[in-house]
Amino acid sequence: MQTTFTPEQLADPSTARSNEILRACVHCGFCTATCPTYQVLGDELDSPRGRIYLIKDMLEAGRPADEKTVKHIDRCLSCLACMTTCPSGVHYMHLVDHARAHIEETYKRPLMDRLLRWTLARILPYPGRFRVALLGAKIGRPFARFLPDPRLRAMLDMAPKHIPPVSRNDDAQVFPAIGPRKMRVALMTGCAQKALNTDINDATIRLLRRLGCDVVIAKGQGCCGALVHHMGKVDESHSAAAKNIKVWAGEMDRDGLDAVVINTSGCGTTVKDYGHMFRNDPLAADAARVSAVAMDVSEVLMKLDVPEGGQKDLRVAYHAACSLQHGQQIKTHPKTLLKRAGFEVVEPADSHLCCGSAGTYNLMQPEISGQLKKRKVATLEAKTPDVIAAGNIGCMMQIGSATGVPVVHTVELLDWATGGPKPAALRS
């Protein structure tokens, strides 16, 4: 694709990067076949190719974002299925991130939009605040139907039936390996996950220790920054990321780390991109080091000797989170591990399509998200599974809200298969 940025525009690193990405696009349209919003809406401007044209026009003209552009960029899930499909290697993620930052800087949203986005940015990345908000949502849920804005109703519906107590395993400490030590890893405990489902981190710690890992819960770590990053709030996302970079780089310098383990794939995609995010920052070297050792939990488990298990009478439908299969290009590890543990693993039709969770997308775009959820749940249930497994808390919450089939994290099943407790979702 031909571009016409001026030398002055290209002096900006973000614009220079967007120019590289735009020039790689040959507008072939392969991306439209795997774009969930194009599948649902059928509008060219709600496909990656259409959005690329909108972004190109906005950035080249150097103009403030307009309502039309904002509408179609906001409808993008950032599922990155287009990047998996693209034969030209167009890095859509960096392009849409730049577009969202430009929108945040130049476009004044309607008052309700601003209030909702401000609220989400001030609550979701903070587990304590999020717990209080979930309790309030649980109390207010019976009145949801009286709310005029569907986004507010979606926020009330988000609250789980049971809000788990705080897990002390998430406190700063070091869990020693059981038996000979093979690795020393830091576990990212996350933010929303600590409020929504404490079983995931607990299972991860047990499993890694059993397989020979010292597990470090580093003091001072927090939200990865993804939630506000995808809102275009650059300063806030970089501030959150910088804290993690300093904490984990400090651990690497003191006692060494073989990996930063992440069991929420949406966070993993962002942490692995810290090197790019901080490429022009004084923290560039440390950010690159952290990104280099950041791994999804399934990647770490593939490096360890996960024992083979006997055949289990349990049919597992594996849901591939977009941030894992497209964002990190990890497609087989979770399935390989589950099969090795003795589970029967099945996959739904159109497994490349998003479930509609996508960070805060299910809260900000509830209608489109609802359509994608309905489609995803139907394809999963068609496999008549005993349980659904996924590697991302957002997907688990999204799918679990529309099915009676138990939904668990992959590590919960692997922990159970290797000596841990039966997942709570399977005991009820």
C-alpha positions in Angstrom: 0.0 0.0 0.0 1.4 3.4 -1.0 1.6 6.0 1.8 2.3 9.8 1.7 3.5 10.7 5.2 5.8 13.7 5.3 9.4 13.6 6.7 8.1 15.6 9.7 5.4 13.0 10.4 7.8 10.1 10.1 10.1 11.7 12.7 7.5 10.4 15.2 8.4 6.8 16.0 4.8 5.7 16.3 4.0 7.1 12.9 7.1 5.6 11.4 6.1 2.2 12.7 2.5 2.6 11.3 4.0 3.6 7.9 6.0 0.4 7.8 2.8 -1.6 8.6 0.6 0.2 6.1 3.2 -0.3 3.3 3.2 -4.1 4.0 -0.5 -4.3 3.3 -1.5 -5.3 -0.2 -5.2 -5.0 0.5 -5.8 -8.6 -0.6 -8.8 -9.0 1.7 -7.8 -12.4 3.1 -8.3 -10.9 6.6 -12.0 -10.4 6.0 -12.6 -14.1 6.0 -11.4 -14.5 9.6 -12.5 -11.2 11.1 -15.3 -11.8 13.7 -16.9 -8.4 13.4 -17.0 -8.6 9.6 -18.6 -12.0 9.9 -21.3 -10.5 12.2 -21.8 -7.1 10.6 -20.9 -7.6 7.0 -19.5 -4.1 6.7 -16.2 -3.6 4.9 -15.3 -0.8 7.4 -15.7 -3.4 10.2 -13.0 -5.6 8.6 -9.3 -5.2 9.1 -8.9 -4.0 5.6 -11.5 -1.3 6.0 -10.1 -0.2 9.3 -6.6 0.0 7.8 -8.0 2.4 5.2 -9.6 4.5 7.9 -6.5 4.6 10.0 -4.3 5.5 7.0 -6.5 8.4 6.0 -6.7 9.7 9.6 -2.9 9.5 10.3 -1.7 10.7 6.9 -4.0 13.8 7.1 -2.8 14.4 10.6 -6.3 15.3 11.6 -8.3 14.6 14.7 -10.3 11.4 14.7 -13.9 11.7 13.6 -17.0 9.9 14.7 -17.1 7.4 11.8 -13.5 6.3 12.3 -13.9 6.0 16.1 -17.1 3.9 15.7 -15.3 1.3 13.5 -12.1 1.2 15.4 -14.1 0.8 18.7 -15.8 -2.2 17.1 -12.5 -4.0 16.6 -11.9 -6.8 19.1 -8.1 -6.7 18.7 -8.5 -10.5 18.5 -5.7 -10.5 15.9 -7.1 -13.3 13.8 -6.2 -11.0 10.8 -2.5 -11.3 11.7 -2.7 -15.1 11.7 -4.4 -15.0 8.3 -2.4 -12.2 6.6 0.1 -13.5 3.9 2.0 -10.2 4.0 2.8 -10.1 7.7 0.9 -6.9 8.4 1.3 -6.2 12.1 -2.2 -5.0 12.7 -1.8 -4.9 16.5 0.8 -2.1 16.5 -1.3 -0.2 13.9 -4.6 -0.3 15.8 -2.8 0.5 19.1 -1.4 3.7 17.5 -4.8 4.5 16.1 -6.4 4.2 19.5 -3.8 6.4 21.1 -4.5 9.0 18.4 -8.2 8.7 19.1 -7.7 9.1 22.8 -5.6 12.2 22.2 -7.7 14.0 19.6 -11.3 12.9 19.9 -13.8 14.0 22.6 -16.2 11.2 23.3 -19.8 11.7 24.4 -20.1 12.2 28.2 -21.4 8.7 29.0 -18.6 7.1 27.0 -16.0 9.1 28.9 -17.6 8.2 32.2 -17.8 4.5 31.4 -14.2 4.3 30.1 -12.9 6.3 33.1 -14.7 4.0 35.5 -13.4 0.8 33.9 -9.8 2.2 33.9 -10.1 3.1 37.6 -11.6 -0.2 38.7 -10.6 -3.3 36.7 -6.8 -3.0 37.1 -7.1 -2.8 40.9 -8.3 -6.1 42.5 -9.5 -4.5 45.7 -11.6 -1.9 44.0 -12.8 -4.5 41.5 -14.0 -6.8 44.4 -16.0 -3.9 45.8 -17.5 -3.2 42.4 -18.4 -6.8 41.8 -20.2 -6.9 45.2 -22.1 -3.7 44.2 -22.9 -5.2 40.8 -24.2 -8.4 42.4 -26.5 -6.4 44.6 -27.7 -4.2 41.7 -28.2 -7.0 39.2 -32.0 -7.4 39.9 -32.4 -3.8 38.8 -30.4 -4.2 35.6 -33.4 -4.2 33.3 -34.3 -0.7 34.4 -31.0 0.7 33.1 -31.3 2.5 29.8 -27.7 1.9 28.6 -27.0 -1.8 27.6 -23.3 -1.2 28.6 -24.4 -0.6 32.2 -26.5 -3.7 32.1 -23.5 -5.7 30.8 -21.4 -4.4 33.8 -24.0 -5.6 36.3 -24.3 -9.0 34.5 -20.5 -9.4 34.7 -20.6 -10.2 38.5 -20.2 -13.9 39.2 -22.6 -15.7 41.5 -19.8 -16.3 43.9 -17.0 -13.8 44.6 -14.0 -15.8 46.0 -12.2 -14.8 49.1 -8.7 -13.2 48.7 -6.0 -15.9 48.2 -2.9 -15.3 50.3 -1.0 -17.2 47.6 -1.1 -13.9 45.7 0.9 -12.1 48.4 4.6 -11.4 47.7 6.6 -14.6 48.6 8.6 -17.4 47.2 7.2 -20.9 46.9 10.1 -23.5 46.8 10.1 -26.3 44.3 9.0 -29.7 45.5 12.0 -31.9 44.8 15.0 -30.9 42.7 14.8 -27.4 41.3 14.6 -27.2 37.6 13.6 -23.6 37.1 13.1 -20.3 39.0 10.1 -18.4 37.7 8.0 -15.4 38.5 4.3 -15.8 38.3 2.3 -12.8 37.2 -0.8 -12.8 39.5 -2.8 -10.4 37.4 -5.5 -8.0 38.4 -9.0 -8.9 37.4 -8.3 -12.6 37.7 -7.3 -12.1 41.4 -10.9 -10.9 42.1 -12.8 -13.2 39.7 -11.1 -16.6 40.2 -8.4 -17.3 42.7 -8.3 -21.0 41.9 -6.2 -20.3 38.7 -3.2 -18.9 40.4 -3.5 -21.4 43.2 -3.5 -24.3 40.7 -0.6 -22.8 38.8 1.6 -22.5 41.8 0.9 -26.1 42.9 1.5 -27.4 39.4 4.8 -25.5 38.9 6.2 -26.4 42.3 5.3 -30.1 41.7 7.2 -30.0 38.4 10.3 -28.5 40.0 9.9 -24.7 39.9 10.7 -22.1 42.5 7.7 -19.8 42.1 8.3 -16.1 42.9 5.4 -13.8 43.6 7.3 -10.6 43.2 6.6 -7.6 45.4 5.2 -4.6 43.6 3.9 -6.3 40.5 0.4 -5.3 39.2 -1.7 -5.0 36.2 0.1 -5.6 32.9 -1.5 -2.4 31.5 -3.4 -4.1 28.7 -6.9 -2.9 29.7 -5.9 0.8 29.5 -3.5 0.2 26.6 -6.4 -1.0 24.4 -8.3 2.2 25.4 -5.5 4.3 23.9 -4.4 5.5 27.4 -0.7 5.5 26.7 0.5 7.2 29.9 -1.5 4.9 32.2 -0.6 1.7 30.4 3.1 2.6 30.3 3.0 3.5 34.0 1.5 0.1 34.9 3.9 -1.8 32.6 7.0 0.1 34.0 6.3 -1.1 37.5 6.3 -4.7 36.3 9.4 -4.2 34.3 11.3 -2.8 37.2 10.1 -5.5 39.6 10.9 -8.4 37.3 14.2 -7.0 36.0 15.2 -6.6 39.7 14.4 -10.2 40.3 16.4 -11.2 37.3 19.4 -9.2 38.6 19.2 -10.5 42.1 18.5 -14.3 42.0 17.8 -14.8 38.3 14.6 -15.8 36.5 14.1 -18.5 33.9 10.7 -17.1 33.0 7.9 -14.7 33.8 5.0 -17.1 33.8 1.6 -15.7 32.7 -1.6 -17.7 33.0 -3.9 -15.0 31.5 -3.1 -15.0 27.8 -4.5 -11.5 27.2 -1.8 -10.2 29.7 0.8 -12.4 28.0 0.4 -10.8 24.6 0.9 -7.4 26.2 3.9 -8.3 28.4 5.6 -10.0 25.4 5.2 -6.6 23.6 6.9 -4.5 26.4 10.0 -4.4 24.3 8.2 -2.6 21.5 6.2 -0.4 23.9 9.4 0.9 25.6 11.7 0.8 22.6 12.3 4.6 22.9 12.3 4.7 26.7 15.1 4.6 29.2 13.6 1.3 30.3 14.1 -0.2 26.8 16.8 -2.7 27.8 15.0 -4.0 30.8 11.7 -4.1 28.9 13.3 -6.2 26.2 14.8 -8.5 28.8 11.4 -9.0 30.4 9.7 -9.6 27.1 12.3 -12.2 26.2 11.5 -14.4 29.2 7.7 -13.8 29.3 6.0 -17.1 28.7 2.5 -18.4 28.7 2.1 -21.1 31.4 1.7 -23.7 28.6 5.1 -22.8 27.2 6.8 -23.3 30.5 5.0 -26.6 31.1 6.2 -27.9 27.7 9.7 -27.4 29.0 9.1 -29.4 32.1 8.4 -33.1 32.5 4.7 -33.2 32.8 3.9 -36.9 33.5 1.7 -38.9 31.2 -1.6 -39.8 32.8 -3.9 -42.7 32.4 -7.0 -42.4 30.3 -9.6 -40.3 32.1 -13.3 -40.5 31.4 -13.6 -36.7 30.7 -14.3 -35.0 27.4 -12.7 -31.6 27.3 -13.7 -29.0 24.7 -10.7 -26.7 24.4 -11.4 -23.1 23.6 -8.4 -21.3 22.0 -8.3 -17.8 23.4 -7.5 -15.2 20.6 -4.7 -13.7 22.6 -3.0 -17.1 22.8 -3.6 -18.5 19.3 -3.3 -15.2 17.4 -1.5 -12.8 19.7 1.1 -15.3 20.9 0.8 -17.9 18.1 0.5 -20.7 20.7 -1.9 -23.2 19.1 -0.9 -26.7 20.2 0.7 -26.6 23.6 -2.5 -26.6 25.8 -4.0 -29.4 23.7 -0.8 -31.5 23.8 -0.6 -31.1 27.6 -4.2 -32.1 28.2 -3.9 -35.1 26.0 -0.7 -36.1 27.8 -2.5 -35.9 31.1 -5.1 -38.4 29.8 -8.0 -36.2 28.8 -10.0 -36.6 25.6 -9.7 -33.2 23.8 -12.1 -31.9 21.2 -12.2 -28.5 19.4 -15.2 -26.5 18.2 -15.9 -25.5 14.7 -14.5 -22.1 13.7 -12.1 -22.2 16.7 -10.2 -19.2 15.2 -13.2 -16.9 15.9 -13.4 -14.8 19.0 -15.9 -15.5 21.8 -16.5 -11.7 22.2 -14.8 -11.1 25.5 -11.7 -9.2 24.4 -10.8 -7.4 27.5 -13.5 -4.7 28.1 -15.2 -5.3 24.7 -18.0 -7.3 26.2 -18.8 -4.3 28.4 -18.4 -1.6 25.8 -19.9 -3.4 22.8 -22.4 -5.8 24.4 -24.6 -6.4 21.4 -21.8 -7.6 19.1 -20.1 -9.4 21.9 -23.4 -11.2 22.7 -23.7 -12.4 19.1 -20.2 -13.8 19.2 -20.7 -15.4 22.6 -23.9 -17.2 21.4 -22.0 -18.5 18.3 -19.0 -19.7 20.3 -21.1 -21.4 23.0 -23.2 -23.2 20.3 -20.0 -24.6 18.7 -18.6 -25.7 22.0 -21.8 -27.4 23.2 -22.1 -29.1 19.8 -19.1 -31.2 20.9 -21.0 -32.5 24.0 -18.1 -31.9 26.4 -18.0 -32.7 30.1 -16.0 -29.5 30.6 -14.7 -26.5 28.7 -11.1 -25.5 29.2 -9.5 -22.2 28.3 -6.3 -20.2 29.1 -7.8 -16.7 29.6 -10.0 -15.5 32.4 -12.0 -13.2 30.1 -13.0 -16.0 27.8 -13.9 -18.2 30.8 -16.2 -15.6 32.2 -17.7 -14.9 28.8 -18.4 -18.5 27.9 -19.4 -19.5 31.4 -22.2 -16.9 31.5 -24.0 -18.6 28.6 -23.6 -22.3 29.2 -24.3 -24.9 31.9 -21.1 -26.8 31.0 -18.4 -26.3 33.6 -15.6 -23.9 32.4 -12.1 -24.2 33.9 -8.6 -23.0 33.2 -6.3 -25.5 31.5 -3.9 -25.5 34.5 -6.7 -26.5 36.8 -7.2 -29.8 34.9 -3.4 -30.3 34.6 -3.0 -29.7 38.4 -5.8 -32.2 39.1 -4.3 -34.8 36.8 -0.9 -34.6 38.6 -2.1 -34.8 42.2 -3.9 -31.6 42.9 -7.6 -31.1 43.9 -10.5 -31.6 41.6 -11.4 -28.2 40.1 -14.2 -26.5 42.0 -16.3 -26.1 38.9 -16.4 -29.9 38.5 -17.3 -30.5 42.2 -20.5 -28.6 42.1 
